[in-house]
Amino acid sequence: MRQVDAAVIGFGKGGKTLAGALAAAGKTVALVEKSPKMYGGTCINVACIPTKSLVHSAALSAAQGGTFSERAARYATAIDEKDRVTSLLRGKNYRKLADLPNVEVVDGSASFADATHLTVAKPDGTRETIEAAQAFINTGARPFVPPIPGVDGPRVHVSETLLDVRTLPERLVIIGGGVVGVECASIYHCLGCEVTVLEAADHILPFMDREIAQRLTMILKKKGVKVEAKASVQKITGIPGEMTVTYTDKKGAEHTVTAQGVLAAAGRKANLDGLFGPDFSLELDRGAVVGDDMGRTSVPHVYVIGDAKAKNIQLAHVASAQG
């Protein structure tokens, strides 16, 4: 059994900041991460950094113009560059903590046996117990997939999987006009796709100022992006390359739009799968862990930071500050 002062679950922005601060204070730390591909967290690997890399590449591609085939070839190069950047940063983040003498990066999936004991299922099939005076949950969030018939079909992506697609779709339907949906709409339009955004609320970016959302809607439409607000998606049918999204508009009239790919961008939810053993639980609110201003949960010695925390703003710098 490994004994440490603190166990940090999740190698995201908040977790790595916290682990570094604890180590600097002389504490021994076990930083548990279930996927080596997520060293550094959501921002570096599947969100902020890769999308900004594609924003840059898309702007260059739009300026060059050309046929769709030419843009599709540049898109493959853009994906390569995105992968290079994220791999570089992932490695730097790992080494920054793994090289500290009192931090141990543990690969595996952690589950609470009780407030001070974690069971870690390791990639080789073995299990390890970690005893920690304090435990910190930094498991982040994952895309929420709405219960739409056909949403589990091929070529229906969430943001994380879309960023790994190497073949540029000529037509892309985005279900959800929040921050992720709108950013992807802008990126893939610049890359050469025909993009349709379907938003259930009465305007895109529903949690932001209406005037800003309306102005952005005008800008997107002027560029050629189709934006439909108050659109209720009914089903997704067809086969890859010939997919049909059926939705009703604000008047209840039914419409269809065809595409080679569909992006489900309906928000994100706390990633807590498998975290709680049969004899352990925490107070939750809408599937996220309840914590006070200092991250204290309903169980002593257990804290929560970042996207897994209820009523938290899901941004990397928020998680870092909390860490």
Backbone torsions as a table, in degrees:
resi	resn	phi	psi	omega
1	MET	NA	131.7	178.8
2	ARG	-86.5	131.7	179.1
3	GLN	-116.5	126.7	-178.5
4	VAL	-139.7	166.5	175.5
5	ASP	-73.8	-37.3	-175.6
6	ALA	-144.0	138.2	171.6
7	ALA	-112.0	126.3	178.6
8	VAL	-112.6	121.9	-176.8
9	ILE	-101.5	106.0	179.2
10	GLY	115.1	120.5	-177.0
11	PHE	-93.4	44.3	176.9
12	GLY	-90.0	-171.2	-176.1
13	LYS	-57.8	-46.6	179.5
14	GLY	-67.5	-42.9	-177.1
15	GLY	-65.4	-42.4	-179.1
16	LYS	-71.0	-35.0	176.4
17	THR	-64.1	-45.1	179.6
18	LEU	-63.6	-47.2	-179.2
19	ALA	-59.2	-41.5	178.5
20	GLY	-64.9	-40.0	179.7
21	ALA	-67.7	-41.2	178.8
22	LEU	-64.9	-42.0	178.8
23	ALA	-62.9	-39.7	178.6
24	ALA	-64.2	-26.9	178.5
25	ALA	-86.4	3.6	176.5
26	GLY	91.5	8.7	-179.7
27	LYS	-85.0	149.0	171.8
28	THR	-88.3	136.5	-171.1
29	VAL	-133.1	135.1	167.6
30	ALA	-109.3	116.9	179.8
31	LEU	-103.4	108.8	-173.8
32	VAL	-97.8	127.7	178.8
33	GLU	-136.7	127.0	-175.0
34	LYS	-78.7	-19.3	-178.3
35	SER	-133.4	116.6	176.1
36	PRO	-57.7	-22.3	178.2
37	LYS	-73.3	-6.0	-178.8
38	MET	-114.0	15.6	172.4
39	TYR	-57.3	125.7	-177.5
40	GLY	99.1	-18.0	172.5
41	GLY	92.9	-174.2	-176.2
42	THR	-58.8	-45.8	-174.3
43	CYS	-57.3	-47.1	-176.5
44	ILE	-73.6	-38.6	-167.4
45	ASN	-97.1	-38.1	-172.6
46	VAL	-136.1	13.4	-177.0
47	ALA	-141.2	-104.8	-168.9
48	CYS	-51.4	-54.8	-174.1
49	ILE	-68.3	-52.2	179.6
50	PRO	-62.3	-37.3	179.3
51	THR	-69.0	-36.4	178.4
52	LYS	-69.0	-32.5	173.4
53	SER	-62.4	-43.2	179.5
54	LEU	-71.2	-32.8	174.6
55	VAL	-57.8	-45.7	179.7
56	HIS	-63.3	-48.3	-178.9
57	SER	-64.3	-37.2	180.0
58	ALA	-66.1	-39.1	178.8
59	ALA	-64.1	-41.4	177.7
60	LEU	-64.9	-41.0	-179.7
61	SER	-65.5	-41.0	179.4
62	ALA	-63.3	-38.5	179.9
63	ALA	-67.6	-32.5	179.1
64	GLN	-75.6	-31.9	-179.0
65	GLY	68.8	-149.7	179.7
66	GLY	102.7	-179.2	-179.5
67	THR	-74.0	167.8	178.0
68	PHE	-62.4	-38.6	179.3
69	SER	-61.1	-40.1	178.4
70	GLU	-66.9	-40.3	178.5
71	ARG	-67.5	-37.8	179.3
72	ALA	-62.7	-37.4	177.7
73	ALA	-66.1	-40.5	178.0
74	ARG	-68.0	-30.2	178.5
75	TYR	-63.4	-42.5	178.0
76	ALA	-59.5	-39.6	176.8
77	THR	-65.9	-38.0	178.7
78	ALA	-63.2	-38.5	177.5
79	ILE	-65.1	-40.3	176.7
80	ASP	-60.0	-43.8	-179.8
81	GLU	-66.5	-41.0	176.8
82	LYS	-58.6	-44.8	-179.8
83	ASP	-65.0	-37.2	179.6
84	ARG	-64.1	-45.0	-178.1
85	VAL	-64.9	-46.7	-177.8
86	THR	-67.2	-37.6	178.5
87	SER	-63.8	-41.7	178.8
88	LEU	-61.0	-48.0	-177.8
89	LEU	-69.7	-35.3	177.5
90	ARG	-60.6	-44.7	179.4
91	GLY	-64.9	-40.7	179.0
92	LYS	-64.1	-41.4	179.2
93	ASN	-64.2	-40.4	179.4
94	TYR	-63.1	-49.7	-176.4
95	ARG	-64.5	-34.4	-178.1
96	LYS	-59.5	-35.1	179.3
97	LEU	-97.3	-41.4	-176.4
98	ALA	-62.9	-25.3	-179.5
99	ASP	-82.1	-8.2	177.5
100	LEU	-75.2	135.2	-174.3
101	PRO	-65.6	-26.0	-176.9
102	ASN	-110.1	19.2	173.4
103	VAL	-120.2	128.6	176.2
104	GLU	-116.6	119.8	175.0
105	VAL	-85.7	119.5	-176.0
106	VAL	-110.4	119.3	177.4
107	ASP	-82.1	128.1	178.1
108	GLY	151.5	172.8	179.7
109	SER	-99.9	123.7	-176.2
110	ALA	-94.5	143.9	176.1
111	SER	-139.0	135.1	-180.0
112	PHE	-74.5	122.8	167.9
113	ALA	-84.9	-41.3	171.7
114	ASP	-156.6	-170.8	-172.5
115	ALA	-63.5	-24.1	-175.9
116	THR	-119.9	5.8	-179.7
117	HIS	-131.3	129.2	176.2
118	LEU	-115.6	141.3	170.8
119	THR	-104.5	124.6	-177.2
120	VAL	-111.1	116.5	174.7
121	ALA	-85.1	114.5	-172.5
122	LYS	-91.8	159.3	-177.0
123	PRO	-58.2	-27.0	-178.1
124	ASP	-84.9	5.2	177.7
125	GLY	93.6	-8.4	178.8
126	THR	-85.3	168.5	177.9
127	ARG	-126.2	144.8	179.7
128	GLU	-130.8	142.8	175.8
129	THR	-103.2	132.4	176.4
130	ILE	-115.8	124.6	174.5
131	GLU	-102.1	123.5	-176.0
132	ALA	-135.1	137.8	178.2
133	ALA	-64.7	-31.7	177.9
134	GLN	-139.1	145.5	178.1
135	ALA	-125.9	141.0	-176.6
136	PHE	-126.3	120.9	-179.6
137	ILE	-89.0	120.4	178.1
138	ASN	-139.4	49.0	-172.6
139	THR	-83.1	-4.2	173.9
140	GLY	71.0	-158.4	-177.7
141	ALA	-134.8	165.6	177.7
142	ARG	-134.9	162.0	-178.7
143	PRO	-60.0	138.8	173.1
144	PHE	-88.3	128.2	-179.9
145	VAL	-104.8	114.6	-177.2
146	PRO	-67.5	150.8	-177.2
147	PRO	-78.7	68.8	-179.3
148	ILE	-103.1	130.4	176.8
149	PRO	-54.6	126.5	179.4
150	GLY	92.5	-2.6	-176.0
151	VAL	-69.7	-17.4	179.1
152	ASP	-92.9	11.9	-178.0
153	GLY	-79.9	171.7	178.0
154	PRO	-66.2	149.8	-178.8
155	ARG	66.2	12.6	169.0
156	VAL	-102.5	114.8	-170.9
157	HIS	-113.8	158.9	160.4
158	VAL	-101.4	172.2	-173.8
159	SER	-57.7	-37.5	-175.9
160	GLU	-67.1	-36.9	-179.4
161	THR	-82.7	-30.8	179.1
162	LEU	-60.9	-35.2	-177.7
163	LEU	-69.3	-10.1	177.4
164	ASP	-102.7	-2.7	179.2
165	VAL	-72.7	127.3	-174.5
166	ARG	-98.5	-9.4	177.6
167	THR	-106.2	120.1	-176.3
168	LEU	-71.8	122.5	177.4
169	PRO	-75.1	138.9	177.0
170	GLU	-68.3	-36.3	179.6
171	ARG	-128.3	134.2	-177.2
172	LEU	-132.9	128.0	174.0
173	VAL	-104.1	129.5	179.8
174	ILE	-112.5	118.9	178.9
175	ILE	-93.8	103.5	-177.6
176	GLY	120.2	123.6	-178.8
177	GLY	-111.9	36.7	173.8
178	GLY	-81.0	-162.7	-177.0
179	VAL	-59.7	-46.5	-177.9
180	VAL	-65.2	-47.0	-178.8
181	GLY	-61.7	-43.0	-178.2
182	VAL	-69.3	-40.7	178.7
183	GLU	-63.4	-44.1	179.2
184	CYS	-65.2	-35.8	177.2
185	ALA	-60.3	-44.0	179.8
186	SER	-65.5	-44.4	-178.9
187	ILE	-61.4	-53.1	-171.8
188	TYR	-75.0	-25.1	172.0
189	HIS	-65.8	-46.1	178.9
190	CYS	-62.8	-30.1	178.9
191	LEU	-74.0	-15.8	176.8
192	GLY	119.6	5.4	-179.7
193	CYS	-82.6	153.3	165.3
194	GLU	-87.7	119.7	-171.1
195	VAL	-117.3	134.5	173.1
196	THR	-122.0	128.5	177.5
197	VAL	-109.2	125.9	178.6
198	LEU	-113.7	114.0	-177.5
199	GLU	-117.6	130.1	-177.0
200	ALA	-73.2	-30.1	179.9
201	ALA	-75.6	177.5	-176.5
202	ASP	-81.1	-2.0	171.0
203	HIS	-160.8	159.0	176.9
204	ILE	-67.8	165.7	-176.2
205	LEU	47.7	58.2	-172.3
206	PRO	-62.9	-18.5	179.9
207	PHE	-95.2	7.0	179.2
208	MET	-114.0	172.9	-177.7
209	ASP	-57.9	132.3	-175.9
210	ARG	-59.3	-40.4	-177.1
211	GLU	-63.9	-40.3	177.1
212	ILE	-63.4	-43.8	-179.7
213	ALA	-62.6	-41.2	180.0
214	GLN	-66.4	-40.8	178.3
215	ARG	-63.4	-43.0	180.0
216	LEU	-66.4	-36.3	176.2
217	THR	-59.2	-43.7	178.3
218	MET	-62.0	-41.3	-179.6
219	ILE	-64.6	-44.7	-179.9
220	LEU	-63.2	-44.7	-179.4
221	LYS	-65.0	-37.4	179.1
222	LYS	-64.1	-31.9	178.6
223	LYS	-78.5	-15.2	178.8
224	GLY	113.9	3.7	176.6
225	VAL	-82.6	130.3	177.2
226	LYS	-85.5	125.2	-179.5
227	VAL	-121.3	122.6	178.3
228	GLU	-119.9	111.6	175.7
229	ALA	-91.2	164.3	-176.4
230	LYS	52.3	39.1	-179.8
231	ALA	-103.6	123.5	-179.6
232	SER	-106.4	110.2	-177.8
233	VAL	-74.1	128.8	-176.0
234	GLN	-98.3	-40.4	-178.0
235	LYS	-167.5	162.9	175.6
236	ILE	-126.6	123.8	-177.8
237	THR	-129.9	174.7	176.6
238	GLY	100.0	-174.5	-179.3
239	ILE	-117.0	163.2	178.9
240	PRO	-52.0	129.1	-178.6
241	GLY	94.6	-19.0	179.0
242	GLU	-139.4	59.5	-176.0
243	MET	-96.3	147.4	179.3
244	THR	-127.2	127.4	176.1
245	VAL	-105.9	122.3	179.3
246	THR	-102.7	130.6	179.5
247	TYR	-144.3	160.9	174.4
248	THR	-110.2	144.3	-179.6
249	ASP	-88.8	-173.0	-176.0
250	LYS	-64.2	-18.5	178.2
251	LYS	-96.7	-0.5	179.6
252	GLY	89.9	0.4	179.0
253	ALA	-74.4	141.8	-177.3
254	GLU	-91.5	139.3	179.3
255	HIS	-136.1	161.4	173.9
256	THR	-132.3	150.7	174.3
257	VAL	-139.4	134.5	-178.3
258	THR	-99.0	153.1	-177.2
259	ALA	-159.8	163.2	172.5
260	GLN	-89.8	-17.8	179.5
261	GLY	-151.0	153.8	178.5
262	VAL	-130.2	134.7	176.0
263	LEU	-111.8	120.8	173.8
264	ALA	-90.9	106.3	-176.7
265	ALA	-123.3	62.3	-174.1
266	ALA	-101.8	29.0	177.7
267	GLY	102.9	-176.4	-177.2
268	ARG	-132.7	155.2	178.9
269	LYS	-133.9	156.1	-178.2
270	ALA	-57.5	138.7	-177.6
271	ASN	-96.6	91.7	-175.6
272	LEU	-118.4	7.3	-175.9
273	ASP	-56.8	125.2	176.2
274	GLY	76.0	3.3	-174.2
275	LEU	-76.5	-29.8	-175.2
276	PHE	-107.3	123.4	175.7
277	GLY	-72.3	174.8	-174.9
278	PRO	-63.0	-22.9	-177.1
279	ASP	-109.6	20.9	-177.2
280	PHE	-140.5	139.4	176.5
281	SER	-153.9	159.7	176.6
282	LEU	-129.7	159.5	174.7
283	GLU	-68.5	130.3	-179.2
284	LEU	-119.4	156.2	173.6
285	ASP	-136.5	111.6	-178.3
286	ARG	53.9	41.2	175.1
287	GLY	81.9	6.8	177.7
288	ALA	-119.7	158.9	-174.6
289	VAL	-81.3	129.1	178.1
290	VAL	-78.8	129.0	176.9
291	GLY	-142.9	152.6	179.1
292	ASP	-83.1	-168.5	-176.6
293	ASP	-62.2	-23.2	178.0
294	MET	-100.7	9.6	177.5
295	GLY	82.8	3.1	-179.9
296	ARG	-68.7	131.0	179.7
297	THR	-93.6	-170.5	-179.6
298	SER	-74.2	-7.8	179.3
299	VAL	-117.0	126.4	179.5
300	PRO	-56.2	144.8	177.2
301	HIS	77.9	0.1	179.2
302	VAL	-116.9	128.8	-176.2
303	TYR	-123.7	162.4	177.6
304	VAL	-137.9	139.1	176.7
305	ILE	-139.6	162.8	173.0
306	GLY	76.6	-154.8	-171.4
307	ASP	-66.1	-19.5	179.8
308	ALA	-77.7	-10.5	-177.5
309	LYS	-84.8	135.8	-179.8
310	ALA	-64.5	143.8	176.7
311	LYS	57.1	33.5	-179.7
312	ASN	-103.3	148.7	172.8
313	ILE	-77.6	122.3	-173.5
314	GLN	-85.4	77.1	178.3
315	LEU	-135.3	147.4	-174.6
316	ALA	-61.9	-40.7	-176.9
317	HIS	-71.5	-23.4	174.2
318	VAL	-68.5	-47.2	177.6
319	ALA	-60.1	-40.7	179.7
320	SER	-62.8	-45.2	179.6
321	ALA	-63.2	-39.7	179.0
322	GLN	-67.8	-37.1	176.3
323	GLY	-62.9	NA	NA
